[in-house]
């Protein structure tokens, strides 16, 4: 099989085109436009038909294809960010307590952590709930008296629960006579509403 020499073909085509142009110019100079009328009446409409039927639809298909390629590139570039965001959102949602435990979760956490540190509550407020978008915010406040070391250990355990829990307010007052502290603390957590947050 022989190699195709592109330069040679290009040179041949160029010389053919140059000769054809020279011949046409010589005919035009000698006879005017008359010899070209019949070929032009056939080729001009033919070129217009080819343009309308072939080139124009093809160019719009190419343009639409380019738009689709650009759209695909944009989606491909954003896919990684979307996956990362989706994974982070799933991680945050795993830290939220389940909605079915909404009525008891915060009270159960307070009772179990208090029991671990021999704390007895002097007062526990009723649980309050507040809707915010696709979430339900739940609050509860407690009061108790203990020593600094026990309060610190209890707070560390409460703050390090695996589920999301936030200390909204904390007031600590020391009794000068006994050396013990009176603590008032308000805690909150978030529950996803039913069908509220999709991953």
C-alpha positions as CSV (number, residue, x, y, z in Angstrom):
1,X,0.0,0.0,0.0
2,X,1.5,3.4,-1.0
3,X,1.5,6.4,1.2
4,X,-0.7,9.3,0.1
5,X,1.3,12.6,-0.4
6,X,-1.1,15.3,0.7
7,X,1.1,18.1,-0.5
8,X,1.2,16.6,-4.0
9,X,-2.6,16.4,-4.1
10,X,-2.9,19.9,-2.8
11,X,-0.5,21.2,-5.4
12,X,-2.4,19.4,-8.2
13,X,-5.7,20.7,-7.0
14,X,-4.3,24.2,-6.7
15,X,-2.9,24.1,-10.3
16,X,-6.2,22.7,-11.6
17,X,-8.2,25.4,-9.9
18,X,-5.8,28.1,-11.2
19,X,-6.1,26.8,-14.8
20,X,-9.9,26.6,-14.6
21,X,-10.1,30.2,-13.3
22,X,-7.7,31.4,-16.0
23,X,-9.8,29.6,-18.7
24,X,-13.0,31.1,-17.3
25,X,-11.5,34.6,-17.3
26,X,-10.3,34.2,-20.9
27,X,-13.8,33.1,-22.1
28,X,-15.4,35.9,-20.2
29,X,-12.9,38.4,-21.7
30,X,-13.6,37.1,-25.2
31,X,-17.3,36.4,-25.2
32,X,-18.7,38.1,-22.2
33,X,-21.4,36.5,-19.9
34,X,-23.3,34.7,-22.7
35,X,-21.5,31.3,-22.3
36,X,-22.1,31.3,-18.6
37,X,-25.9,32.0,-18.6
38,X,-27.1,28.4,-19.1
39,X,-24.7,26.8,-16.5
40,X,-25.5,29.6,-14.0
41,X,-29.3,29.1,-14.5
42,X,-28.8,25.4,-13.6
43,X,-26.1,25.7,-10.9
44,X,-27.3,28.7,-8.9
45,X,-30.7,27.2,-8.1
46,X,-29.0,23.8,-7.5
47,X,-26.6,25.5,-5.0
48,X,-29.5,27.2,-3.3
49,X,-31.5,23.9,-3.0
50,X,-28.4,22.2,-1.6
51,X,-27.9,25.0,0.8
52,X,-31.5,25.0,2.0
53,X,-31.9,21.2,2.2
54,X,-28.4,20.0,3.3
55,X,-26.2,22.8,4.7
56,X,-28.8,24.8,6.7
57,X,-30.3,21.8,8.6
58,X,-26.8,20.3,9.1
59,X,-25.5,23.6,10.5
60,X,-28.5,23.8,13.0
61,X,-27.8,20.2,14.0
62,X,-24.2,21.0,14.5
63,X,-25.1,24.0,16.6
64,X,-27.6,22.0,18.7
65,X,-24.9,19.3,19.1
66,X,-22.4,22.0,20.3
67,X,-25.0,23.2,22.8
68,X,-25.5,19.7,24.1
69,X,-21.8,19.1,24.4
70,X,-21.4,22.4,26.4
71,X,-24.3,21.3,28.6
72,X,-22.8,17.9,29.1
73,X,-19.4,19.4,30.0
74,X,-21.1,21.7,32.5
75,X,-22.9,18.8,34.1
76,X,-19.7,16.7,34.2
77,X,-17.8,19.6,35.9
78,X,-20.5,20.0,38.5
79,X,-21.1,16.3,39.2
80,X,-18.2,16.0,41.6
81,X,-19.4,19.1,43.6
82,X,-22.9,17.7,43.6
83,X,-21.7,14.3,44.9
84,X,-19.6,16.0,47.6
85,X,-22.5,18.2,48.7
86,X,-24.9,15.2,48.7
87,X,-22.4,13.2,50.9
88,X,-22.0,16.1,53.3
89,X,-25.8,16.5,53.5
90,X,-26.3,12.8,54.2
91,X,-23.6,13.0,57.0
92,X,-25.4,15.9,58.6
93,X,-28.8,14.1,58.3
94,X,-27.3,11.1,60.1
95,X,-26.5,13.3,63.0
96,X,-30.2,14.4,63.4
97,X,-32.3,12.3,65.8
98,X,-35.2,10.4,64.1
99,X,-38.5,12.2,63.9
100,X,-40.4,9.2,65.5
101,X,-38.5,9.9,68.8
102,X,-39.3,13.7,68.7
103,X,-41.4,13.6,71.9
104,X,-38.9,11.6,74.1
105,X,-35.4,12.0,72.6
106,X,-34.3,15.2,74.4
107,X,-35.9,14.2,77.7
108,X,-34.3,10.7,77.5
109,X,-30.9,12.2,76.8
110,X,-31.1,14.6,79.7
111,X,-32.3,11.8,82.1
112,X,-29.6,9.3,81.1
113,X,-26.7,11.8,81.2
114,X,-27.9,13.2,84.5
115,X,-28.1,9.6,85.9
116,X,-24.5,9.0,84.8
117,X,-23.3,11.9,87.0
118,X,-25.8,11.6,89.9
119,X,-27.5,14.8,89.0
120,X,-31.1,15.3,90.0
121,X,-33.1,18.1,88.3
122,X,-34.8,20.7,90.4
123,X,-37.0,21.8,87.5
124,X,-37.7,20.7,83.9
125,X,-39.7,22.8,81.5
126,X,-42.1,21.4,79.0
127,X,-40.7,20.7,75.6
128,X,-41.3,23.5,73.1
129,X,-41.3,23.0,69.3
130,X,-40.8,25.5,66.5
131,X,-41.1,24.8,62.8
132,X,-38.4,26.2,60.5
133,X,-38.6,25.2,56.8
134,X,-38.2,21.4,56.5
135,X,-37.1,21.1,60.2
136,X,-38.6,21.0,63.6
137,X,-36.6,22.7,66.4
138,X,-37.2,21.3,69.8
139,X,-36.2,23.0,73.1
140,X,-36.1,22.0,76.7
141,X,-34.7,23.8,79.8
142,X,-33.6,22.2,83.1
143,X,-32.3,23.5,86.4
144,X,-30.1,21.6,88.9
145,X,-27.6,22.1,91.7
146,X,-24.2,20.4,91.7
147,X,-20.4,21.1,92.0
148,X,-18.2,22.6,89.2
149,X,-16.5,19.3,88.4
150,X,-19.7,17.4,88.0
151,X,-21.3,20.1,85.9
152,X,-18.2,20.1,83.6
153,X,-18.3,16.3,83.1
154,X,-22.0,16.4,82.5
155,X,-21.7,19.2,79.9
156,X,-18.8,17.3,78.2
157,X,-21.0,14.2,77.8
158,X,-24.0,16.3,76.6
159,X,-22.0,18.2,74.0
160,X,-20.3,15.0,72.7
161,X,-23.5,13.1,71.9
162,X,-23.5,11.5,68.5
163,X,-26.7,13.3,67.5
164,X,-27.0,17.1,66.9
165,X,-27.5,18.9,70.2
166,X,-27.0,22.7,70.9
167,X,-26.7,24.5,74.1
168,X,-28.9,27.6,73.6
169,X,-28.4,29.2,77.0
170,X,-26.4,28.4,80.1
171,X,-26.5,30.3,83.4
172,X,-24.3,29.2,86.3
173,X,-24.5,30.8,89.8
174,X,-22.3,29.9,92.7
175,X,-23.8,29.6,96.2
176,X,-21.2,31.3,98.4
177,X,-22.2,29.3,101.5
178,X,-22.2,25.8,100.1
179,X,-19.7,26.3,97.2
180,X,-22.1,24.5,94.9
181,X,-23.4,25.9,91.7
182,X,-27.0,26.4,90.5
183,X,-27.2,25.6,86.7
184,X,-30.0,26.7,84.3
185,X,-29.5,25.3,80.8
186,X,-31.6,25.3,77.7
187,X,-30.9,22.7,75.1
188,X,-32.2,22.3,71.5
189,X,-32.1,19.8,68.7
190,X,-33.4,19.5,65.2
191,X,-35.7,16.9,63.7
192,X,-36.3,16.6,59.9
193,X,-40.0,16.9,59.2
194,X,-41.7,14.0,57.4
195,X,-40.7,14.1,53.7
196,X,-38.9,17.4,54.4
197,X,-35.3,16.8,53.4
198,X,-34.3,14.8,50.4
199,X,-30.8,13.6,49.6
